[in-house]
Amino acid sequence: MADASIYTIEERLIDNVCVHEKQRTGEMYEEIRENFFLRFNKAAPSEANLRKLRKKTFSTAGSVLDAKCSARYKKKICR
């Protein structure tokens, strides 16, 4: 499966769990992003991307990997 994200699987998984537990812990998105930066020393995903990742993970089979894209085949030119 092709993975085109700039974030590792571990980074996406940790972020996803934090966003999922956001209501229980009372954390704000800014705190989640700050904790991400402190833990991984890299820019955190935006709030919109955090929401998209959570929605993708829990609406599909529960995977944080990128889905395999279908390839577009070129027509063969016969001469």
DAWO-V877506 format. One record per residue. PHI is phi in whole degrees, -180 to 180 (* if undefined). NEAR is the number of other ideal C-beta (glycine too) atoms within 10 Angstrom. D_CENTER is the distance of its C-alpha to the mean C-alpha in Angstrom with 1 decimal. Layout:
# DAWO-V877506
phi	near	d_center
PHI	NEAR	D_CENTER
PHI	NEAR	D_CENTER
This chain:
# DAWO-V877506
phi	near	d_center
*	7	14.8
-76	8	13.7
-124	12	10.5
-101	7	10.4
-76	14	7.5
-82	8	9.3
-102	20	7.4
-73	13	8.9
-62	12	8.2
-61	11	10.1
-63	18	8.3
-68	22	4.9
-67	14	7.7
-61	18	9.9
-60	25	8.0
-64	18	7.4
-65	12	11.1
-62	20	12.2
-68	20	11.1
-64	13	12.6
-91	12	15.7
-55	16	16.1
-67	8	19.1
-70	7	20.8
-86	11	20.6
79	8	21.2
-72	15	18.7
-94	11	18.0
-59	17	14.7
-64	10	16.7
-68	13	17.4
-63	21	13.9
-66	18	13.2
-66	13	16.6
-63	15	16.1
-61	20	12.9
-62	12	15.2
-65	9	18.1
-77	14	16.5
-108	15	14.8
55	7	17.0
-152	11	14.6
-58	11	13.5
-82	21	10.8
-64	21	8.3
-68	11	10.6
-60	14	11.3
-63	9	10.6
-69	14	7.0
-63	21	6.8
-65	13	8.8
-62	12	7.3
-63	19	4.2
-64	18	7.3
-63	11	9.5
-64	17	8.0
-67	20	8.1
-90	11	11.5
-96	8	13.0
-104	11	12.7
-78	8	13.9
85	9	11.5
-105	12	9.5
-94	21	6.0
-77	16	7.6
-73	13	8.1
-71	11	11.2
-71	9	14.5
-87	8	16.0
-77	6	19.6
-88	6	22.0
-99	5	24.6
-88	6	28.0
-85	6	30.7
-73	5	34.2
-82	5	36.8
-101	5	39.8
-96	4	43.0
-122	2	46.1
